[in-house]
Amino acid sequence: MPQIELLSQETIDKIAAGEVIERPSSVVKELVENAMDAGANAVTVEIKEGGISFIRITDNGCGIEKDQIPLAFLRHSTSKIHSVEDLLTVTSLGFRGEALSSIAAVAQIELITKTPEEFTGIRYVIEGSKEVSMEEIGAPEGTTFLVRNLFYNTPARKKFLKSPQTEGGYIQDLMQRMILSHPDISFKFILNGQVKLQSSGNSNVKDIIYHIYGRDITGALLELEEENELFSVKGYIGKPQISRGNRNFETYFINGRYIKSSLLSRAIEEAYKPYLMQHQYPFVVLYFTIDSTLLDINVHPTKMELRFSNQPMIFEKLVENLRSKLSHRELIPQVPVVEEKKKTEAKILNPIPEPFEKKRLEAVRQAVQKDSPYEPKYEKTLEKRAAASYKTEEQIPEAKEIPSKTQEDTVSQVQETITYEQASFLDVKSVKQHRIIGQVFDTYWLVEFDEKLYIIDQHAAHEKVLYERTMKQLARKEHTSQRISPPVILTLSLLEEETLQKFRAQFEKIGYEIEHFGGNEYAVSAVPGNMFRLDTRELMIQMLDELEHIPENGAPDMILERVASMSCKAAVKGNHHLSYQEAEHLIGELLTLENPYHCPHGRPTIIAMTKYELEKKFKRIV
């Protein structure tokens, strides 16, 4: 049996560090919370290389006394609690007593601090939990922490960090929450020598929202202030028009602390359910005040998760409060007359119709002249497809019931005929025999051919055609780009900026023109031709949300296809109605594709039902 041995203190510290310090943002969180607990009303955070190589946090708080400094770096040392009973009433932010010890175990730390009572400050250096030096130094009141080379002595942990840009994005998100959670404190965040965030500390939450999220969001807020026997809540909630495709806009604080809570998220989303599309999430910045005896906040090492007592009642009350604020409100988005005028001017300046419209008009003209709905250029492709289609079974799924055992032989015999019928549907000679019966639910076109009913999903077919057309243009290094005037201005977070920069080449390849507009704003001055009439701002934000989760080492071609696919999907949503002639042309173009059976996302574009199946439904065949 292996011998049981006690671990060294160094090993214990490194293991403990893994529970608290996951990445550079964890270091910043712990040190900024300590600064606020020390009574600071001004905090500056500066990082380089995403905080991996350098973090400096300066505050004007009360400082640390000389004889207390070594104690601060021991495990389970804290000035916030003295007994287990204090855990029930703790209101400070950093109280676990492991933060400084954990940081010191995996980084090189330099501390400069001075209390108001002392004439000089103290410079203290500790690396890998080992004290290096302590000396007197001239310093202003407050505390400065310099954290260098995070995980320098644990390379296995360091290699799991993401790129400096991504890690920096996490810290910017954290600082946004810090600024929102304490509007009475002046914060400054400096990234690689540039000031990215700054707040005045004037306690005006709406000003902070404006500086972080921009004018559009700030102009679509509803102020909330409610109180009941369980909690009080105040803050701002967004009108449904500023929803996003993820929960990044859901921000809430409990007793001044940023918290993640599935209970609160579910309540917020339940309140917005009648107002938002599926998989869309609202904008909220909410401040809760709850009796600390009703909370267990120490359930997670990072103190970002908690448990409530009276969960069902809290859920019900919050839904009720938010619904009450949203109901009986004017939630129709306002479009200024000036903006409409600019859009009209833009259309006059750019009278060129989108590529689909040009081809459609050309196809209609030729159809009138030749008594055929299809352009001649499709015929060679159709002939090739027809020749190949007799050799292989087509992939059009059957809309039929599962046959009973007594019908197996009959249905099997029918299936042999179906294979030939499916093939002949794509035969150039049979194209003129296709008869479009009509459309149902503004989505599905019904086509009759040779004792069979084909049902074509207009949106999936349109998306597939646009996607194939876009990819062919890219292969030929051709794309259509339509300028928009005035440009659309986007206000992006650091993570969104990083995503945009990472995939900027792919956006430009399909026709976008994007320029930095200063600060965290970007100007979109041109879009792909087939997306000219779409909401550029909403489309760009949606694509950035989805692209954010694609791995950094993804294949360029795969990423380009993803961008093109999302663009085409949005283009289809922007063009719901098709005329009979447009549908006829669309179906004709769809059938020329190498794979006309599925949209870029894998959904079927065509299904079929035989006359036999219909007659069986009506009991003509038993």
MOQUIWO-V469598 format. One record per residue. N is the residue number from 0. SS is DSSP state (hx for helix, st for strand, lp for the rest). PSI is psi in whole degrees, 0 to 359 (none if undefined). NEAR is the number of other ideal C-beta (glycine too) atoms within 12 Angstrom. Layout:
n=[N	N]
ss=[SS	SS]
psi=[PSI	PSI]
near=[NEAR	NEAR]
This chain:
n=[0	1	2	3	4	5	6	7	8	9	10	11	12	13	14	15	16	17	18	19	20	21	22	23	24	25	26	27	28	29	30	31	32	33	34	35	36	37	38	39	40	41	42	43	44	45	46	47	48	49	50	51	52	53	54	55	56	57	58	59	60	61	62	63	64	65	66	67	68	69	70	71	72	73	74	75	76	77	78	79	80	81	82	83	84	85	86	87	88	89	90	91	92	93	94	95	96	97	98	99	100	101	102	103	104	105	106	107	108	109	110	111	112	113	114	115	116	117	118	119	120	121	122	123	124	125	126	127	128	129	130	131	132	133	134	135	136	137	138	139	140	141	142	143	144	145	146	147	148	149	150	151	152	153	154	155	156	157	158	159	160	161	162	163	164	165	166	167	168	169	170	171	172	173	174	175	176	177	178	179	180	181	182	183	184	185	186	187	188	189	190	191	192	193	194	195	196	197	198	199	200	201	202	203	204	205	206	207	208	209	210	211	212	213	214	215	216	217	218	219	220	221	222	223	224	225	226	227	228	229	230	231	232	233	234	235	236	237	238	239	240	241	242	243	244	245	246	247	248	249	250	251	252	253	254	255	256	257	258	259	260	261	262	263	264	265	266	267	268	269	270	271	272	273	274	275	276	277	278	279	280	281	282	283	284	285	286	287	288	289	290	291	292	293	294	295	296	297	298	299	300	301	302	303	304	305	306	307	308	309	310	311	312	313	314	315	316	317	318	319	320	321	322	323	324	325	326	327	328	329	330	331	332	333	334	335	336	337	338	339	340	341	342	343	344	345	346	347	348	349	350	351	352	353	354	355	356	357	358	359	360	361	362	363	364	365	366	367	368	369	370	371	372	373	374	375	376	377	378	379	380	381	382	383	384	385	386	387	388	389	390	391	392	393	394	395	396	397	398	399	400	401	402	403	404	405	406	407	408	409	410	411	412	413	414	415	416	417	418	419	420	421	422	423	424	425	426	427	428	429	430	431	432	433	434	435	436	437	438	439	440	441	442	443	444	445	446	447	448	449	450	451	452	453	454	455	456	457	458	459	460	461	462	463	464	465	466	467	468	469	470	471	472	473	474	475	476	477	478	479	480	481	482	483	484	485	486	487	488	489	490	491	492	493	494	495	496	497	498	499	500	501	502	503	504	505	506	507	508	509	510	511	512	513	514	515	516	517	518	519	520	521	522	523	524	525	526	527	528	529	530	531	532	533	534	535	536	537	538	539	540	541	542	543	544	545	546	547	548	549	550	551	552	553	554	555	556	557	558	559	560	561	562	563	564	565	566	567	568	569	570	571	572	573	574	575	576	577	578	579	580	581	582	583	584	585	586	587	588	589	590	591	592	593	594	595	596	597	598	599	600	601	602	603	604	605	606	607	608	609	610	611	612	613	614	615	616	617	618	619	620	621]
ss=[lp	lp	lp	lp	lp	lp	lp	lp	hx	hx	hx	hx	hx	hx	hx	hx	hx	hx	hx	hx	lp	lp	lp	hx	hx	hx	hx	hx	hx	hx	hx	hx	hx	hx	hx	hx	hx	lp	lp	lp	lp	st	st	st	st	st	st	st	hx	hx	hx	lp	lp	st	st	st	st	st	st	lp	lp	lp	lp	lp	lp	hx	hx	hx	hx	hx	hx	hx	lp	lp	lp	lp	lp	lp	lp	lp	lp	lp	lp	hx	hx	hx	hx	hx	lp	lp	lp	lp	lp	lp	lp	lp	lp	lp	hx	hx	hx	hx	hx	hx	hx	hx	lp	st	st	st	st	st	st	st	lp	lp	lp	lp	lp	lp	st	st	st	st	st	st	st	lp	lp	st	st	st	st	st	st	st	st	lp	lp	lp	lp	st	st	st	st	st	st	st	lp	lp	lp	lp	lp	lp	hx	hx	hx	hx	lp	lp	lp	lp	lp	hx	hx	hx	hx	hx	hx	hx	hx	hx	hx	hx	hx	hx	hx	hx	hx	hx	hx	lp	lp	lp	lp	st	st	st	st	st	st	lp	lp	st	st	st	st	st	lp	lp	lp	lp	lp	lp	hx	hx	hx	hx	hx	hx	hx	hx	hx	lp	hx	hx	hx	hx	lp	lp	st	st	st	st	st	st	st	lp	lp	lp	st	st	st	st	st	st	st	st	lp	hx	hx	hx	lp	st	lp	lp	hx	hx	hx	st	st	st	st	st	lp	lp	st	st	lp	st	lp	hx	hx	hx	hx	hx	hx	hx	hx	hx	hx	hx	lp	lp	lp	lp	lp	lp	lp	lp	st	lp	lp	st	st	st	st	st	st	st	lp	hx	hx	hx	st	st	lp	lp	lp	lp	lp	lp	lp	lp	st	lp	st	st	lp	lp	hx	hx	hx	hx	hx	hx	hx	hx	hx	hx	hx	hx	hx	hx	hx	hx	lp	lp	lp	lp	lp	lp	lp	lp	lp	lp	hx	hx	hx	hx	hx	hx	hx	hx	hx	hx	hx	hx	hx	lp	lp	lp	lp	lp	hx	hx	hx	hx	hx	hx	hx	hx	hx	hx	hx	hx	hx	hx	hx	hx	lp	lp	lp	lp	lp	lp	hx	hx	hx	hx	hx	hx	hx	hx	hx	hx	hx	hx	hx	lp	lp	lp	lp	lp	lp	lp	st	st	lp	lp	lp	lp	lp	lp	hx	hx	hx	hx	hx	hx	hx	hx	hx	hx	hx	hx	hx	hx	hx	hx	hx	hx	hx	hx	hx	lp	lp	hx	hx	hx	hx	hx	hx	lp	st	st	st	st	st	st	lp	lp	lp	st	st	st	st	st	lp	lp	lp	st	st	st	st	st	st	hx	hx	hx	hx	hx	hx	hx	hx	hx	hx	hx	hx	hx	hx	hx	hx	hx	hx	lp	lp	lp	lp	lp	st	st	st	st	st	st	st	st	st	st	st	lp	lp	hx	hx	hx	hx	hx	hx	hx	hx	hx	lp	hx	hx	hx	hx	hx	hx	lp	lp	lp	st	st	st	st	st	st	lp	lp	st	st	st	st	st	st	st	st	hx	hx	hx	lp	lp	lp	lp	hx	hx	hx	hx	hx	hx	hx	hx	hx	hx	hx	hx	lp	lp	lp	lp	lp	lp	lp	lp	hx	hx	hx	hx	hx	hx	hx	hx	hx	hx	hx	hx	hx	hx	hx	hx	hx	hx	lp	lp	lp	lp	lp	lp	hx	hx	hx	hx	hx	hx	hx	hx	hx	hx	hx	lp	lp	lp	lp	lp	lp	lp	st	lp	lp	lp	lp	lp	st	lp	st	st	st	st	st	hx	hx	hx	hx	hx	hx	hx	lp	lp	lp	lp	lp]
psi=[133	145	141	126	152	137	152	156	324	316	318	316	320	322	316	323	325	337	331	318	100	326	176	324	331	320	312	316	310	317	323	320	319	321	317	322	335	7	15	141	9	123	130	129	124	133	157	146	47	14	359	320	335	128	129	126	121	135	165	34	199	348	179	132	151	313	348	344	308	325	326	336	9	151	144	29	131	152	3	328	154	344	169	331	332	339	335	339	8	133	352	170	311	110	357	337	21	352	301	321	317	318	316	334	336	16	172	119	137	125	129	122	151	132	160	333	337	152	329	162	182	135	122	130	130	133	125	41	4	124	132	313	159	126	159	148	149	132	152	166	141	198	140	126	128	120	117	149	61	135	27	331	7	71	333	326	322	325	346	356	155	187	156	324	317	315	322	324	320	320	322	318	317	316	326	317	322	316	318	323	333	74	349	359	138	120	150	132	122	124	116	43	356	134	115	327	144	136	154	340	24	7	10	104	323	324	318	316	320	314	331	313	346	176	318	315	317	328	357	43	150	130	139	135	110	155	138	188	346	323	164	147	138	165	210	141	147	150	153	339	344	33	163	170	6	180	16	340	1	105	125	150	143	118	40	0	134	130	146	128	119	329	310	321	316	321	316	314	328	321	324	354	316	348	346	152	161	142	22	144	148	171	125	143	104	142	113	142	117	140	123	340	346	3	148	99	351	34	354	140	328	0	31	358	152	170	143	149	160	42	313	321	322	316	310	317	319	316	315	316	316	318	320	322	323	326	152	27	150	104	9	126	136	128	108	147	322	319	320	321	319	321	319	316	322	321	325	320	337	73	359	124	159	157	321	319	320	313	324	314	319	320	319	318	316	328	321	319	322	1	37	137	356	147	150	329	341	339	317	319	318	321	318	317	321	319	319	332	335	343	333	151	140	168	23	118	150	134	86	165	160	123	148	167	326	345	1	313	317	313	322	318	318	321	325	321	321	319	316	321	320	319	317	343	330	4	132	329	336	354	319	344	351	135	112	116	320	196	144	144	24	24	318	126	135	124	127	135	122	61	36	144	122	132	119	125	110	317	317	320	315	316	318	315	315	319	312	321	317	316	326	319	321	320	326	4	39	142	153	133	132	122	146	138	123	163	156	127	124	134	114	148	172	322	320	321	316	318	317	314	323	322	19	320	321	321	316	329	330	3	2	146	118	131	148	133	7	140	230	29	146	143	125	110	351	150	163	145	322	6	19	324	11	167	98	318	310	319	316	316	319	316	320	322	315	321	340	331	2	134	147	331	21	150	135	319	320	318	319	317	322	316	314	319	315	322	315	322	318	322	322	318	331	354	85	314	131	138	172	316	320	318	319	317	319	315	319	317	323	318	349	351	156	321	89	3	343	144	172	341	6	357	146	144	334	136	163	151	127	161	325	316	319	316	328	322	323	11	22	332	131	none]
near=[3	4	5	6	7	8	12	12	17	20	18	21	33	30	23	29	36	24	23	34	41	29	37	45	39	38	46	44	40	42	48	43	40	39	39	35	31	36	24	34	23	29	41	33	47	33	45	26	26	32	47	35	26	33	44	32	47	34	37	28	31	25	34	38	22	25	13	25	34	25	20	37	36	25	27	21	25	30	22	26	22	15	11	10	10	18	24	19	20	30	24	27	35	33	29	33	31	34	43	44	36	43	46	44	41	42	45	27	44	32	44	31	42	32	26	17	13	23	14	19	29	31	27	37	27	32	27	30	32	18	20	19	18	23	19	18	22	14	26	21	27	31	44	35	45	33	41	29	27	43	34	20	23	26	13	12	25	24	10	14	30	28	23	26	28	31	37	41	37	33	45	39	33	40	43	35	37	42	42	39	34	35	31	23	36	28	41	28	40	27	35	21	12	20	20	32	36	26	35	20	24	17	18	18	32	23	20	35	34	24	31	38	38	27	18	27	33	26	21	28	30	36	21	30	20	26	15	20	13	26	33	22	37	24	35	37	41	40	28	30	29	34	35	32	27	24	25	29	39	34	40	41	33	38	29	29	38	37	34	23	34	18	32	36	27	23	34	40	30	24	35	38	22	16	29	26	18	11	15	26	30	43	37	45	38	43	33	42	25	39	20	26	17	24	33	22	34	25	18	19	23	32	35	27	23	31	20	31	19	21	23	15	20	31	26	21	29	41	29	21	34	38	25	20	32	28	17	9	21	13	23	11	19	15	13	12	10	12	17	13	15	19	23	15	16	26	20	12	16	23	13	18	19	29	29	33	24	18	28	31	20	22	30	25	17	23	24	13	13	15	9	23	33	32	27	20	16	31	23	15	26	33	20	20	31	26	17	17	29	20	13	15	20	31	22	36	21	29	22	25	16	10	20	12	10	9	20	13	13	18	24	14	14	26	22	15	20	30	25	24	32	32	29	28	40	41	28	27	21	27	32	19	19	34	22	30	18	18	26	14	13	15	21	29	38	28	39	24	34	24	23	37	35	41	32	43	35	38	35	33	42	39	37	41	42	42	39	31	36	37	29	20	26	27	16	12	9	18	32	30	28	31	25	34	24	19	25	35	25	37	30	34	38	37	33	37	32	30	35	36	25	29	34	26	18	36	38	24	29	43	34	40	25	34	20	19	20	11	22	30	26	33	27	41	26	28	39	44	33	40	42	37	25	30	23	39	30	27	34	39	37	30	40	39	29	27	34	31	19	24	15	20	11	18	13	18	16	17	29	30	27	30	44	39	31	38	44	39	32	34	38	36	23	26	29	15	15	28	18	22	23	30	35	32	36	41	43	40	36	44	42	32	32	18	24	36	30	25	30	32	21	13	20	26	41	40	30	35	29	33	23	29	27	20	17	21	17	11	8	11	18	11]
